[in-house]
Amino acid sequence: MKKIFIVFISVAMSFSTVVARAQETQPTTAKAAVQLSESQWKALEGVFQLSGNKEMNVRFTAREGILLAKLLWNNNEVHFLPESDLNFTSKEAEEEGPLHIIFTRDSSGQVNQVRLANNNQVLNRVKDFKQVEKKEMEHTPDQLKPFEGLYRLQTDNSRLLQLYEKANYLVLKQYWDGNEVVMFVPESELVFYSKIAPMFSLEFTKEKDGTISRFLAFKRDMWERVGKPAPTVAQLKACEGKYQSKDDADNLIRITVKENNLVVKQLWDGKEIIVSPKTDTYFYNEAQSYPVMVIKDKDGIVKQVTLLGTNVFNKVAE
Protein backbone atom coordinates (compact mmCIF):
# COMPACT_ATOMS: atom_id res chain seq x y z
CA MET A 1 0.00 0.00 0.00
CA LYS A 2 3.03 2.30 0.21
CA LYS A 3 2.79 3.32 -3.43
CA ILE A 4 -0.45 5.12 -2.70
CA PHE A 5 1.41 7.45 -0.36
CA ILE A 6 3.98 8.68 -2.83
CA VAL A 7 1.77 8.69 -5.90
CA PHE A 8 -1.26 10.38 -4.39
CA ILE A 9 0.75 13.31 -3.14
CA SER A 10 2.73 13.70 -6.34
CA VAL A 11 1.10 16.11 -8.74
CA ALA A 12 3.05 14.52 -11.57
CA MET A 13 0.99 11.31 -11.50
CA SER A 14 -2.72 10.70 -11.94
CA PHE A 15 -5.05 9.00 -9.50
CA SER A 16 -5.37 6.14 -11.95
CA THR A 17 -1.69 5.34 -11.68
CA VAL A 18 -2.16 5.09 -7.97
CA VAL A 19 -5.02 2.65 -8.26
CA ALA A 20 -3.00 0.58 -10.68
CA ARG A 21 0.09 0.44 -8.44
CA ALA A 22 -1.47 0.44 -4.99
CA GLN A 23 -1.41 -3.34 -4.68
CA GLU A 24 2.30 -3.78 -5.49
CA THR A 25 4.74 -4.50 -2.67
CA GLN A 26 8.50 -4.83 -2.42
CA PRO A 27 10.76 -5.58 0.53
CA THR A 28 13.45 -3.12 1.51
CA THR A 29 16.50 -3.17 3.71
CA ALA A 30 15.86 -0.07 5.84
CA LYS A 31 18.44 1.28 8.24
CA ALA A 32 18.21 0.15 11.83
CA ALA A 33 15.61 2.25 13.63
CA VAL A 34 16.79 4.66 16.30
CA GLN A 35 15.10 4.93 19.67
CA LEU A 36 12.84 7.93 20.31
CA SER A 37 11.42 9.14 23.60
CA GLU A 38 7.69 9.26 24.25
CA SER A 39 7.67 13.06 23.89
CA GLN A 40 9.49 12.84 20.55
CA TRP A 41 6.89 10.39 19.22
CA LYS A 42 4.00 12.51 20.49
CA ALA A 43 5.37 15.62 18.79
CA LEU A 44 4.82 13.97 15.39
CA GLU A 45 1.26 12.81 15.91
CA GLY A 46 -1.64 14.57 14.24
CA VAL A 47 -3.26 15.24 10.86
CA PHE A 48 -1.26 16.82 8.03
CA GLN A 49 -2.78 18.12 4.80
CA LEU A 50 -1.22 18.26 1.33
CA SER A 51 -0.47 21.86 0.41
CA GLY A 52 -3.11 23.04 -2.06
CA ASN A 53 -5.49 20.07 -1.74
CA LYS A 54 -7.83 19.85 1.24
CA GLU A 55 -8.90 16.32 0.30
CA MET A 56 -5.43 14.85 0.84
CA ASN A 57 -5.04 14.34 4.60
CA VAL A 58 -2.68 11.96 6.43
CA ARG A 59 -2.92 11.06 10.12
CA PHE A 60 0.39 10.16 11.79
CA THR A 61 0.27 7.98 14.89
CA ALA A 62 3.13 6.48 16.92
CA ARG A 63 2.77 2.77 17.67
CA GLU A 64 5.38 0.40 19.12
CA GLY A 65 8.43 2.05 17.58
CA ILE A 66 6.75 2.71 14.22
CA LEU A 67 5.20 5.88 12.81
CA LEU A 68 1.93 4.89 11.17
CA ALA A 69 0.71 7.11 8.32
CA LYS A 70 -3.00 6.57 7.67
CA LEU A 71 -4.27 8.01 4.38
CA LEU A 72 -7.66 9.42 5.34
CA TRP A 73 -9.03 9.45 1.79
CA ASN A 74 -8.93 5.64 1.54
CA ASN A 75 -7.81 4.34 4.97
CA ASN A 76 -4.66 2.68 3.60
CA GLU A 77 -1.54 2.75 5.75
CA VAL A 78 2.22 3.25 5.36
CA HIS A 79 4.72 2.34 8.12
CA PHE A 80 7.81 4.44 8.81
CA LEU A 81 10.91 3.78 10.92
CA PRO A 82 12.91 6.64 12.49
CA GLU A 83 16.42 7.55 11.34
CA SER A 84 16.36 10.54 13.71
CA ASP A 85 13.67 12.36 15.67
CA LEU A 86 12.50 14.12 12.46
CA ASN A 87 13.62 11.84 9.60
CA PHE A 88 11.84 8.61 8.73
CA THR A 89 12.06 5.86 6.10
CA SER A 90 9.26 3.53 5.03
CA LYS A 91 9.38 -0.17 5.85
CA GLU A 92 7.92 -0.76 2.40
CA ALA A 93 9.83 0.20 -0.75
CA GLU A 94 9.13 1.98 -4.01
CA GLU A 95 10.65 0.70 -7.25
CA GLU A 96 13.16 3.54 -6.83
CA GLY A 97 13.73 2.73 -3.15
CA PRO A 98 12.00 3.39 0.19
CA LEU A 99 10.03 6.55 0.95
CA HIS A 100 11.69 9.27 3.04
CA ILE A 101 9.78 11.88 5.03
CA ILE A 102 11.21 14.81 6.96
CA PHE A 103 9.35 16.73 9.67
CA THR A 104 10.12 20.39 10.41
CA ARG A 105 9.43 22.65 13.38
CA ASP A 106 8.13 26.21 13.56
CA SER A 107 9.73 28.99 15.60
CA SER A 108 7.97 27.75 18.76
CA GLY A 109 9.44 24.27 18.35
CA GLN A 110 6.18 22.59 17.35
CA VAL A 111 6.28 20.10 14.46
CA ASN A 112 4.20 21.88 11.81
CA GLN A 113 5.16 20.33 8.45
CA VAL A 114 6.26 17.09 6.86
CA ARG A 115 8.01 16.87 3.50
CA LEU A 116 8.15 13.84 1.24
CA ALA A 117 11.82 13.86 0.22
CA ASN A 118 11.16 11.68 -2.85
CA ASN A 119 9.26 14.50 -4.61
CA ASN A 120 9.39 17.51 -2.24
CA GLN A 121 5.63 17.59 -1.65
CA VAL A 122 4.75 19.33 1.62
CA LEU A 123 1.95 18.58 4.09
CA ASN A 124 0.98 21.12 6.74
CA ARG A 125 -0.37 20.30 10.19
CA VAL A 126 -4.15 20.74 10.50
CA LYS A 127 -5.54 21.99 13.79
CA ASP A 128 -8.94 20.72 14.96
CA PHE A 129 -9.28 18.41 11.95
CA LYS A 130 -12.78 17.14 11.19
CA GLN A 131 -13.38 14.36 8.69
CA VAL A 132 -15.76 15.42 5.91
CA GLU A 133 -18.86 13.27 5.82
CA LYS A 134 -20.21 12.34 2.37
CA LYS A 135 -23.91 11.70 1.85
CA GLU A 136 -25.23 9.71 -1.08
CA MET A 137 -27.91 11.40 -3.16
CA GLU A 138 -30.95 9.33 -4.06
CA HIS A 139 -30.65 8.17 -7.65
CA THR A 140 -31.67 5.52 -10.18
CA PRO A 141 -29.60 3.55 -12.72
CA ASP A 142 -31.07 5.68 -15.52
CA GLN A 143 -29.63 8.80 -13.89
CA LEU A 144 -26.14 7.26 -14.08
CA LYS A 145 -26.34 6.31 -17.76
CA PRO A 146 -25.38 9.79 -19.10
CA PHE A 147 -22.00 9.47 -17.36
CA GLU A 148 -21.10 6.21 -19.11
CA GLY A 149 -18.40 6.32 -21.74
CA LEU A 150 -14.70 6.31 -22.56
CA TYR A 151 -12.46 8.99 -21.03
CA ARG A 152 -8.83 9.93 -21.72
CA LEU A 153 -6.40 11.64 -19.35
CA GLN A 154 -5.83 15.17 -20.63
CA THR A 155 -2.07 15.00 -20.04
CA ASP A 156 -1.47 11.44 -21.31
CA ASN A 157 -3.24 10.00 -24.37
CA SER A 158 -2.19 6.48 -23.40
CA ARG A 159 -4.35 6.55 -20.23
CA LEU A 160 -7.94 5.61 -20.95
CA LEU A 161 -10.73 4.42 -18.71
CA GLN A 162 -14.35 3.39 -19.06
CA LEU A 163 -17.26 4.41 -16.85
CA TYR A 164 -20.39 2.30 -16.79
CA GLU A 165 -23.42 1.74 -14.59
CA LYS A 166 -23.79 -1.49 -12.65
CA ALA A 167 -26.25 -2.23 -9.81
CA ASN A 168 -26.97 1.50 -9.43
CA TYR A 169 -23.27 2.33 -9.00
CA LEU A 170 -20.84 3.96 -11.41
CA VAL A 171 -17.89 1.63 -12.10
CA LEU A 172 -14.50 2.86 -13.35
CA LYS A 173 -12.40 0.46 -15.43
CA GLN A 174 -8.75 1.24 -16.18
CA TYR A 175 -7.75 0.05 -19.64
CA TRP A 176 -4.01 0.01 -18.98
CA ASP A 177 -4.29 -2.80 -16.41
CA GLY A 178 -7.91 -3.98 -16.40
CA ASN A 179 -8.48 -2.97 -12.76
CA GLU A 180 -11.90 -1.71 -11.71
CA VAL A 181 -12.78 0.88 -9.07
CA VAL A 182 -16.37 0.27 -8.06
CA MET A 183 -19.18 1.83 -6.06
CA PHE A 184 -19.10 5.47 -7.16
CA VAL A 185 -22.32 7.23 -6.15
CA PRO A 186 -23.55 10.82 -6.61
CA GLU A 187 -23.21 13.30 -3.79
CA SER A 188 -24.92 15.87 -6.02
CA GLU A 189 -26.00 15.99 -9.65
CA LEU A 190 -22.44 16.21 -11.02
CA VAL A 191 -20.17 15.21 -8.10
CA PHE A 192 -19.54 11.53 -7.31
CA TYR A 193 -17.50 9.80 -4.61
CA SER A 194 -16.34 6.26 -3.92
CA LYS A 195 -18.22 4.38 -1.20
CA ILE A 196 -14.95 2.58 -0.39
CA ALA A 197 -12.68 5.67 -0.43
CA PRO A 198 -14.96 8.69 0.16
CA MET A 199 -12.33 11.30 -0.71
CA PHE A 200 -11.98 9.73 -4.17
CA SER A 201 -14.13 12.27 -6.02
CA LEU A 202 -15.22 12.69 -9.64
CA GLU A 203 -16.55 16.14 -10.61
CA PHE A 204 -18.29 16.09 -13.99
CA THR A 205 -18.88 18.91 -16.48
CA LYS A 206 -22.21 19.10 -18.31
CA GLU A 207 -22.44 21.04 -21.56
CA LYS A 208 -25.37 23.25 -22.62
CA ASP A 209 -26.83 20.40 -24.69
CA GLY A 210 -26.91 18.19 -21.56
CA THR A 211 -24.00 15.90 -22.51
CA ILE A 212 -21.19 15.03 -20.10
CA SER A 213 -17.87 16.15 -21.59
CA ARG A 214 -15.23 15.57 -18.88
CA PHE A 215 -14.56 14.99 -15.20
CA LEU A 216 -12.00 16.10 -12.66
CA ALA A 217 -10.60 13.41 -10.34
CA PHE A 218 -9.26 14.30 -6.90
CA LYS A 219 -9.68 17.98 -7.83
CA ARG A 220 -6.56 17.54 -9.94
CA ASP A 221 -6.62 15.19 -12.94
CA MET A 222 -8.83 16.12 -15.90
CA TRP A 223 -10.30 13.28 -17.97
CA GLU A 224 -11.95 14.13 -21.30
CA ARG A 225 -14.70 12.09 -22.89
CA VAL A 226 -13.75 10.30 -26.11
CA GLY A 227 -16.22 9.74 -28.92
CA LYS A 228 -16.91 6.34 -30.43
CA PRO A 229 -13.83 5.35 -32.47
CA ALA A 230 -14.15 4.93 -36.20
CA PRO A 231 -10.66 4.41 -37.68
CA THR A 232 -10.65 4.19 -41.45
CA VAL A 233 -9.28 1.25 -43.39
CA ALA A 234 -6.30 3.39 -44.35
CA GLN A 235 -5.59 4.24 -40.70
CA LEU A 236 -5.69 0.58 -39.75
CA LYS A 237 -3.52 -0.48 -42.71
CA ALA A 238 -0.92 2.11 -41.71
CA CYS A 239 -0.31 0.07 -38.55
CA GLU A 240 0.54 -3.12 -40.42
CA GLY A 241 4.11 -4.34 -40.45
CA LYS A 242 6.93 -5.86 -38.41
CA TYR A 243 8.05 -4.33 -35.12
CA GLN A 244 11.16 -4.94 -33.02
CA SER A 245 11.42 -4.58 -29.25
CA LYS A 246 13.36 -1.50 -28.17
CA ASP A 247 14.86 -3.48 -25.28
CA ASP A 248 15.45 -6.87 -26.92
CA ALA A 249 16.26 -7.08 -30.63
CA ASP A 250 15.27 -10.77 -30.71
CA ASN A 251 11.66 -9.98 -29.81
CA LEU A 252 9.63 -9.28 -32.92
CA ILE A 253 5.92 -8.88 -33.55
CA ARG A 254 3.82 -8.52 -36.68
CA ILE A 255 0.65 -6.45 -36.84
CA THR A 256 -2.04 -7.13 -39.42
CA VAL A 257 -5.61 -5.95 -39.94
CA LYS A 258 -8.60 -8.25 -39.49
CA GLU A 259 -11.96 -6.64 -40.19
CA ASN A 260 -11.98 -3.51 -37.96
CA ASN A 261 -9.37 -4.83 -35.53
CA LEU A 262 -5.62 -5.26 -35.31
CA VAL A 263 -3.96 -8.64 -34.81
CA VAL A 264 -0.70 -8.64 -32.84
CA LYS A 265 1.34 -11.78 -33.55
CA GLN A 266 4.33 -12.59 -31.34
CA LEU A 267 6.88 -14.02 -33.76
CA TRP A 268 8.83 -15.81 -31.02
CA ASP A 269 5.93 -18.12 -30.14
CA GLY A 270 3.22 -17.50 -32.76
CA LYS A 271 0.67 -16.28 -30.24
CA GLU A 272 -1.93 -13.88 -31.66
CA ILE A 273 -3.91 -11.23 -29.80
CA ILE A 274 -6.80 -9.36 -31.40
CA VAL A 275 -7.21 -5.78 -30.18
CA SER A 276 -10.19 -3.52 -30.94
CA PRO A 277 -10.04 0.27 -31.38
CA LYS A 278 -10.94 2.49 -28.45
CA THR A 279 -9.59 5.55 -30.28
CA ASP A 280 -7.78 5.96 -33.60
CA THR A 281 -4.49 5.10 -31.90
CA TYR A 282 -5.47 3.06 -28.84
CA PHE A 283 -6.50 -0.61 -29.13
CA TYR A 284 -7.56 -3.06 -26.46
CA ASN A 285 -8.37 -6.71 -25.82
CA GLU A 286 -11.05 -6.90 -23.09
CA ALA A 287 -10.58 -10.56 -22.17
CA GLN A 288 -6.82 -10.26 -21.65
CA SER A 289 -6.67 -6.61 -20.48
CA TYR A 290 -4.15 -6.07 -23.27
CA PRO A 291 -3.63 -2.46 -24.49
CA VAL A 292 -1.80 -1.39 -27.65
CA MET A 293 -0.88 2.26 -28.23
CA VAL A 294 0.08 3.33 -31.76
CA ILE A 295 2.72 6.09 -31.92
CA LYS A 296 2.99 8.36 -34.97
CA ASP A 297 5.65 10.91 -35.94
CA LYS A 298 4.91 14.57 -36.69
CA ASP A 299 3.94 13.62 -40.25
CA GLY A 300 1.40 11.07 -39.07
CA ILE A 301 3.52 8.04 -40.00
CA VAL A 302 3.28 5.04 -37.63
CA LYS A 303 6.75 4.52 -36.14
CA GLN A 304 6.14 2.63 -32.89
CA VAL A 305 3.64 0.70 -30.83
CA THR A 306 3.57 0.31 -27.07
CA LEU A 307 2.23 -2.97 -25.67
CA LEU A 308 0.88 -3.33 -22.14
CA GLY A 309 1.74 0.27 -21.33
CA THR A 310 5.54 -0.06 -21.19
CA ASN A 311 6.86 -2.40 -23.90
CA VAL A 312 8.00 -0.26 -26.85
CA PHE A 313 8.37 -1.80 -30.32
CA ASN A 314 9.84 0.11 -33.29
CA LYS A 315 8.61 -0.47 -36.82
CA VAL A 316 11.28 -2.09 -39.01
CA ALA A 317 11.71 -2.71 -42.70
CA GLU A 318 10.58 -6.05 -44.05
C-alpha positions in Angstrom: 0.0 0.0 0.0 3.0 2.3 0.2 2.8 3.3 -3.4 -0.4 5.1 -2.7 1.4 7.4 -0.4 4.0 8.7 -2.8 1.8 8.7 -5.9 -1.3 10.4 -4.4 0.7 13.3 -3.1 2.7 13.7 -6.3 1.1 16.1 -8.7 3.1 14.5 -11.6 1.0 11.3 -11.5 -2.7 10.7 -11.9 -5.1 9.0 -9.5 -5.4 6.1 -12.0 -1.7 5.3 -11.7 -2.2 5.1 -8.0 -5.0 2.7 -8.3 -3.0 0.6 -10.7 0.1 0.4 -8.4 -1.5 0.4 -5.0 -1.4 -3.3 -4.7 2.3 -3.8 -5.5 4.7 -4.5 -2.7 8.5 -4.8 -2.4 10.8 -5.6 0.5 13.4 -3.1 1.5 16.5 -3.2 3.7 15.9 -0.1 5.8 18.4 1.3 8.2 18.2 0.2 11.8 15.6 2.3 13.6 16.8 4.7 16.3 15.1 4.9 19.7 12.8 7.9 20.3 11.4 9.1 23.6 7.7 9.3 24.2 7.7 13.1 23.9 9.5 12.8 20.6 6.9 10.4 19.2 4.0 12.5 20.5 5.4 15.6 18.8 4.8 14.0 15.4 1.3 12.8 15.9 -1.6 14.6 14.2 -3.3 15.2 10.9 -1.3 16.8 8.0 -2.8 18.1 4.8 -1.2 18.3 1.3 -0.5 21.9 0.4 -3.1 23.0 -2.1 -5.5 20.1 -1.7 -7.8 19.8 1.2 -8.9 16.3 0.3 -5.4 14.9 0.8 -5.0 14.3 4.6 -2.7 12.0 6.4 -2.9 11.1 10.1 0.4 10.2 11.8 0.3 8.0 14.9 3.1 6.5 16.9 2.8 2.8 17.7 5.4 0.4 19.1 8.4 2.1 17.6 6.7 2.7 14.2 5.2 5.9 12.8 1.9 4.9 11.2 0.7 7.1 8.3 -3.0 6.6 7.7 -4.3 8.0 4.4 -7.7 9.4 5.3 -9.0 9.4 1.8 -8.9 5.6 1.5 -7.8 4.3 5.0 -4.7 2.7 3.6 -1.5 2.8 5.8 2.2 3.2 5.4 4.7 2.3 8.1 7.8 4.4 8.8 10.9 3.8 10.9 12.9 6.6 12.5 16.4 7.5 11.3 16.4 10.5 13.7 13.7 12.4 15.7 12.5 14.1 12.5 13.6 11.8 9.6 11.8 8.6 8.7 12.1 5.9 6.1 9.3 3.5 5.0 9.4 -0.2 5.9 7.9 -0.8 2.4 9.8 0.2 -0.8 9.1 2.0 -4.0 10.6 0.7 -7.3 13.2 3.5 -6.8 13.7 2.7 -3.2 12.0 3.4 0.2 10.0 6.5 0.9 11.7 9.3 3.0 9.8 11.9 5.0 11.2 14.8 7.0 9.3 16.7 9.7 10.1 20.4 10.4 9.4 22.6 13.4 8.1 26.2 13.6 9.7 29.0 15.6 8.0 27.8 18.8 9.4 24.3 18.4 6.2 22.6 17.4 6.3 20.1 14.5 4.2 21.9 11.8 5.2 20.3 8.4 6.3 17.1 6.9 8.0 16.9 3.5 8.1 13.8 1.2 11.8 13.9 0.2 11.2 11.7 -2.9 9.3 14.5 -4.6 9.4 17.5 -2.2 5.6 17.6 -1.6 4.7 19.3 1.6 1.9 18.6 4.1 1.0 21.1 6.7 -0.4 20.3 10.2 -4.1 20.7 10.5 -5.5 22.0 13.8 -8.9 20.7 15.0 -9.3 18.4 12.0 -12.8 17.1 11.2 -13.4 14.4 8.7 -15.8 15.4 5.9 -18.9 13.3 5.8 -20.2 12.3 2.4 -23.9 11.7 1.8 -25.2 9.7 -1.1 -27.9 11.4 -3.2 -31.0 9.3 -4.1 -30.7 8.2 -7.6 -31.7 5.5 -10.2 -29.6 3.5 -12.7 -31.1 5.7 -15.5 -29.6 8.8 -13.9 -26.1 7.3 -14.1 -26.3 6.3 -17.8 -25.4 9.8 -19.1 -22.0 9.5 -17.4 -21.1 6.2 -19.1 -18.4 6.3 -21.7 -14.7 6.3 -22.6 -12.5 9.0 -21.0 -8.8 9.9 -21.7 -6.4 11.6 -19.4 -5.8 15.2 -20.6 -2.1 15.0 -20.0 -1.5 11.4 -21.3 -3.2 10.0 -24.4 -2.2 6.5 -23.4 -4.3 6.6 -20.2 -7.9 5.6 -20.9 -10.7 4.4 -18.7 -14.3 3.4 -19.1 -17.3 4.4 -16.8 -20.4 2.3 -16.8 -23.4 1.7 -14.6 -23.8 -1.5 -12.6 -26.3 -2.2 -9.8 -27.0 1.5 -9.4 -23.3 2.3 -9.0 -20.8 4.0 -11.4 -17.9 1.6 -12.1 -14.5 2.9 -13.3 -12.4 0.5 -15.4 -8.8 1.2 -16.2 -7.8 0.0 -19.6 -4.0 0.0 -19.0 -4.3 -2.8 -16.4 -7.9 -4.0 -16.4 -8.5 -3.0 -12.8 -11.9 -1.7 -11.7 -12.8 0.9 -9.1 -16.4 0.3 -8.1 -19.2 1.8 -6.1 -19.1 5.5 -7.2 -22.3 7.2 -6.1 -23.5 10.8 -6.6 -23.2 13.3 -3.8 -24.9 15.9 -6.0 -26.0 16.0 -9.6 -22.4 16.2 -11.0 -20.2 15.2 -8.1 -19.5 11.5 -7.3 -17.5 9.8 -4.6 -16.3 6.3 -3.9 -18.2 4.4 -1.2 -15.0 2.6 -0.4 -12.7 5.7 -0.4 -15.0 8.7 0.2 -12.3 11.3 -0.7 -12.0 9.7 -4.2 -14.1 12.3 -6.0 -15.2 12.7 -9.6 -16.5 16.1 -10.6 -18.3 16.1 -14.0 -18.9 18.9 -16.5 -22.2 19.1 -18.3 -22.4 21.0 -21.6 -25.4 23.2 -22.6 -26.8 20.4 -24.7 -26.9 18.2 -21.6 -24.0 15.9 -22.5 -21.2 15.0 -20.1 -17.9 16.1 -21.6 -15.2 15.6 -18.9 -14.6 15.0 -15.2 -12.0 16.1 -12.7 -10.6 13.4 -10.3 -9.3 14.3 -6.9 -9.7 18.0 -7.8 -6.6 17.5 -9.9 -6.6 15.2 -12.9 -8.8 16.1 -15.9 -10.3 13.3 -18.0 -12.0 14.1 -21.3 -14.7 12.1 -22.9 -13.7 10.3 -26.1 -16.2 9.7 -28.9 -16.9 6.3 -30.4 -13.8 5.3 -32.5 -14.2 4.9 -36.2 -10.7 4.4 -37.7 -10.6 4.2 -41.4 -9.3 1.2 -43.4 -6.3 3.4 -44.3 -5.6 4.2 -40.7 -5.7 0.6 -39.7 -3.5 -0.5 -42.7 -0.9 2.1 -41.7 -0.3 0.1 -38.6 0.5 -3.1 -40.4 4.1 -4.3 -40.5 6.9 -5.9 -38.4 8.1 -4.3 -35.1 11.2 -4.9 -33.0 11.4 -4.6 -29.2 13.4 -1.5 -28.2 14.9 -3.5 -25.3 15.4 -6.9 -26.9 16.3 -7.1 -30.6 15.3 -10.8 -30.7 11.7 -10.0 -29.8 9.6 -9.3 -32.9 5.9 -8.9 -33.6 3.8 -8.5 -36.7 0.7 -6.4 -36.8 -2.0 -7.1 -39.4 -5.6 -5.9 -39.9 -8.6 -8.3 -39.5 -12.0 -6.6 -40.2 -12.0 -3.5 -38.0 -9.4 -4.8 -35.5 -5.6 -5.3 -35.3 -4.0 -8.6 -34.8 -0.7 -8.6 -32.8 1.3 -11.8 -33.5 4.3 -12.6 -31.3 6.9 -14.0 -33.8 8.8 -15.8 -31.0 5.9 -18.1 -30.1 3.2 -17.5 -32.8 0.7 -16.3 -30.2 -1.9 -13.9 -31.7 -3.9 -11.2 -29.8 -6.8 -9.4 -31.4 -7.2 -5.8 -30.2 -10.2 -3.5 -30.9 -10.0 0.3 -31.4 -10.9 2.5 -28.5 -9.6 5.6 -30.3 -7.8 6.0 -33.6 -4.5 5.1 -31.9 -5.5 3.1 -28.8 -6.5 -0.6 -29.1 -7.6 -3.1 -26.5 -8.4 -6.7 -25.8 -11.0 -6.9 -23.1 -10.6 -10.6 -22.2 -6.8 -10.3 -21.6 -6.7 -6.6 -20.5 -4.2 -6.1 -23.3 -3.6 -2.5 -24.5 -1.8 -1.4 -27.6 -0.9 2.3 -28.2 0.1 3.3 -31.8 2.7 6.1 -31.9 3.0 8.4 -35.0 5.6 10.9 -35.9 4.9 14.6 -36.7 3.9 13.6 -40.3 1.4 11.1 -39.1 3.5 8.0 -40.0 3.3 5.0 -37.6 6.7 4.5 -36.1 6.1 2.6 -32.9 3.6 0.7 -30.8 3.6 0.3 -27.1 2.2 -3.0 -25.7 0.9 -3.3 -22.1 1.7 0.3 -21.3 5.5 -0.1 -21.2 6.9 -2.4 -23.9 8.0 -0.3 -26.8 8.4 -1.8 -30.3 9.8 0.1 -33.3 8.6 -0.5 -36.8 11.3 -2.1 -39.0 11.7 -2.7 -42.7 10.6 -6.0 -44.0 
